[in-house]
């Protein structure tokens, strides 16, 4: 049994397939690492403080009839 296992392991077909699999795994891992390095992470932009709107003008007093609301003259 040992003799058969030794012949199988040392046959040129098994050695070639094993080397090809190792080389394939190396290439796939290198490509995966290369793909991760190309992605550039930009730092997050700081959020601007929202400016508060100035307070609205107070409504005109009702007793003031001199100025027309729309600025029209009769």
Buried (B, 14 or more C-beta within 10 A) or exposed (E): EEEEEEEEEEEEEEEEEEEEEEEEEEEEEEEEEEEEEEEEEEEEEEEEEEEEEEEEEEEEEEEEEEEEEEEEEE
